Amino acid sequence: MGLSYETNRLILRIFETSDAKMVQSLAGNEEVSRTTLSIPHPYPDGTAEAWIERIRNAFQKGEIYSFAMLQKENGMLIGCVSLRVSKKENQAELAYWVGRPFWGQGYATEAAQHIVEFGFEKLNLNRIFAAAMTKNPASYKVMRKIGMKKEDKFPKQILKSGIYEDLVYFGLVKSDVYKD
């Protein structure tokens, strides 16, 4: 599983067990958890190790392609970008998170752009979509920057920290990106 890619400022590679402490530190930040659909807070010990094992297995099966985002200049882990593939529909859900100290620097956009290209070019997907809570405009700003179009808004779609949150969905179809 030595798959890795480089962007201008990032190295995107498969998560390793040794990343667990940094994943727990970054993803366990309350602000990061509050803006994501599935990261818990508090982030219990052992959760990062179990998650890394799960996504490495899913990667081997071609179900989830989760890449650690590392700063190219120093190798520091700063976040995650992934595609959760539905082979039956030939589509994937894009998801990403970036550690709080690295917000607002364009890392999510840079990683998301590359993973979308990976999805269309290497996995030959037809469609890639993403969801964000409406209270997280920074996330759907990334979606717009990489060319995704707003598809719909679903009120009270998920329960997060005891509150029902609205979700907004964006999507991109391969034929919209790669014209004949």
N, C-alpha and C positions, 0 to 999 in steps of 0.2 A: 504493500500500500504506500509506495513512495511517491504518490502523485502530489505535485506542488506546482504552483504558478506564481509568476511575478507580475506585479503591476508597477506603476511609477514609484510608489512609496511603500508597497506592501509585498509580503510573501504570503501566499495562501497555501496552507498545507493541512494534511490530515492531523487531527488532534492526537496527541500522545498522552499516555498516562501521566507523564511528568508535568503536563499542563494543568493538572487538577487544582493545585493550590491557587494558581493565578486565576483560573476560571471561577473558583469559589470566591475569591477576593473581588473580582470585577463584576461578575454576574450577581453576586450576593449584595451588592450595593442597593440600598432601598430605592434610589432614583431609577436605576436600571431595571429592577424588578417591576416597578410601578408602570413602566412604559412598554413592557413586553407582554405577550399573551400567555406565556407558560413558565416563566422563571419565578420560583417561589422566593418569598422573603419571610422569615430568615431562611438562609440557604444552609441546610444542615450538613454537618460533616459527613463525608462519604458520598454525597449526592453527585459531586462533580466526577468522581471516579466511576460511579455507576453509569452516569450519562455518557462519559467518554467511551466506556466499553460498549454501551448500547449503540452509539452512533458509528463506532468502528465496525461493528457487526452489520449494521444496516448499510454501511458503505459497501462492504463486500457483496451484499445481496443486490446492490443497485437501487436501494429504496430511499436512502437519505445520503446526500453528499454534503457533509458539514466540514467546513474549512476553518482552521484557526487563522485569524488575521494577525500577522506579525509585522511590526515596523521593520522595513528593510535595513534601515541604518543601524539598528541595535538588536534586532531579533526579539524585541519585547512583544509578548502577546497582548493584544489590545481589544480583541473581540472575536466574533464568529459570524460567518455568512453560510447559508445552507439552502439546498433545494431538497424538498420532500417530494419524491417522484411518485406519480400514479401511472404505472405502466399501462393500465387498461385504457385510460383517457389520453395517454401520451402528453401529460402535462405535469407541472410541478409548482409547488408553493415556495416562493422565495421568503426567507426569514433572515434577520440579522439583528445583532446587538453589538454595541460598542461600549467599552468601559467609560464611566463618567469622566475621567480626566482627559479623554480623547474626543469628547463630543464637539461638534461644530467645526471640525477640521477636514471634513470631506471624505473621511475614511470609509464610511458606510456606502457612500455613492460610488467610490472607486472600486470597492470589493463587489458591490451588487452589480455594477456594470459588467465586471469580468465574469461573475458567476452566471449571469444571464447569457452572455456569449458562450460560455461553457455548455450551458443547457441546450441552446439552440444548435451549436456547431458540433459538440462532442456527443451529446446524448440524443440529438436529433428530436428534441421536444417540439410539439406544435404550439404550446401555450405555457406561459409562466404568469402566475398571479401572486399577489401579496395582500395581506390584511394588516391594518393598524387600528388601534383604538383612536377614536376621533380626538381624544384629549392629547394625542401625540402627533402634532402636525409635522414635527421634524422627520418622522418616519415616512409619512406619505409625501413629503417634499423630496426625499430620496427617490421614491417611486416615480414621481413626475420627472425628475432630472434624468433618469435612465430611460425615459420614453414610455413609461406605462401610462395607461389612460384609466381614469376613474370609471368603475363599472357599476358600483352600487353602495348604498349605505344600509346597514342593518342595525336597527335600534335594539338596545338591551340584549346584545348577542352573546356575551360571555360574562361570567361571574368572576370578578377579580377583587380580592380583598374585601369580600362581602358587598360589593357594589356591582350592579349590572352595567356593563359598558357597551357603548355603541361601537360598531366596527365599520370601517370603510375599506372597500376592496378596489384594487387596481389590477390591471392585466395587460399583457402584451402577447400578440400572436406572431409567430415566426414570419408569416407572409407580410406583416406590417414592417418588419425589420429588413428582411432579405427579399427585395423585389426582383422579379425575373428580368 
